[in-house]
Amino acid sequence: MSIIVTFINFAYYALVILIFARIILSFVNIGSYELREMVFRLTEPLLAPLRNILPPMGGLDFSPMILLIAVAFLRRFLIIALI
C-alpha cells in the first residue's frame, strides 16, 4: 500500500514541477529550446482540454491553476481511498 502512495506522491510532485516550469518558461525566454519543448510536450495533453472548456479571459491562461487544483484533489482522494 505504501509503495502505491509513494508513486502517487511522486507523480503528483513531478507534474507540479512540470506545470510550474511551463509557467516560468512561458514568461522567460531561455536559450534552451529542447527544455522548453520537452516541458510543453509533457504538459500540453493535460492543459489543452481545459483551455477548450474555459472561456477566453482577456489573454490570461488559467488552465495551469485549474489543473493544479484538480490534480491536488485527485491525489488527496486516491490516498484517502487507499488508506
C-alpha positions as CSV (number, residue, x, y, z in Angstrom):
1,M,0.0,0.0,0.0
2,S,2.7,2.4,0.9
3,I,4.5,1.9,-2.5
4,I,1.3,3.0,-4.3
5,V,1.0,6.1,-2.1
6,T,4.7,6.8,-2.8
7,F,4.1,6.5,-6.5
8,I,1.1,8.8,-6.4
9,N,3.0,11.4,-4.5
10,F,6.0,11.1,-6.9
11,A,3.7,11.5,-9.9
12,Y,1.9,14.5,-8.3
13,Y,5.1,16.4,-7.4
14,A,6.6,15.7,-10.8
15,L,3.5,17.1,-12.5
16,V,3.5,20.1,-10.2
17,I,7.2,20.8,-11.1
18,L,6.4,20.5,-14.8
19,I,3.5,22.8,-14.6
20,F,5.4,25.5,-12.7
21,A,8.3,25.0,-15.2
22,R,5.9,25.7,-18.0
23,I,4.5,28.8,-16.4
24,I,8.1,30.1,-15.9
25,L,9.2,29.2,-19.4
26,S,6.2,30.9,-20.9
27,F,7.3,34.2,-19.3
28,V,11.1,33.9,-19.7
29,N,13.0,33.3,-22.9
30,I,15.6,30.8,-22.1
31,G,18.1,29.7,-24.7
32,S,17.4,26.0,-24.2
33,Y,14.8,25.2,-26.8
34,E,14.9,21.5,-26.1
35,L,14.0,22.0,-22.4
36,R,11.1,24.3,-23.3
37,E,9.8,21.9,-26.0
38,M,10.0,18.9,-23.6
39,V,8.1,20.7,-20.9
40,F,5.4,21.9,-23.3
41,R,5.0,18.4,-24.9
42,L,4.6,16.8,-21.5
43,T,2.0,19.3,-20.2
44,E,0.0,20.2,-23.3
45,P,-2.1,17.0,-23.4
46,L,-3.4,17.9,-19.9
47,L,-3.8,21.6,-20.4
48,A,-5.4,21.7,-23.9
49,P,-8.7,20.1,-22.9
50,L,-9.0,22.7,-20.0
51,R,-8.4,25.5,-22.4
52,N,-11.2,24.2,-24.6
53,I,-13.6,24.3,-21.7
54,L,-12.6,27.6,-20.1
55,P,-13.9,30.8,-21.8
56,P,-11.4,33.4,-23.1
57,M,-10.3,35.7,-20.2
58,G,-8.5,38.6,-21.8
59,G,-5.3,36.7,-22.8
60,L,-4.8,35.1,-19.4
61,D,-4.5,31.3,-19.2
62,F,-6.0,29.9,-16.0
63,S,-5.7,26.2,-17.2
64,P,-2.5,25.5,-15.2
65,M,-4.1,26.7,-12.0
66,I,-7.2,24.7,-12.6
67,L,-5.1,21.6,-13.4
68,L,-3.1,22.1,-10.2
69,I,-6.2,22.2,-8.1
70,A,-7.8,19.2,-9.9
71,V,-4.6,17.1,-9.5
72,A,-4.3,18.0,-5.8
73,F,-7.9,16.9,-5.2
74,L,-7.4,13.7,-7.2
75,R,-4.2,12.9,-5.2
76,R,-5.9,13.5,-1.9
77,F,-8.9,11.4,-3.0
78,L,-6.7,8.5,-4.1
79,I,-4.6,8.5,-1.0
80,I,-7.6,8.6,1.3
81,A,-9.2,5.8,-0.7
82,L,-6.1,3.6,-0.4
83,I,-5.6,4.1,3.3
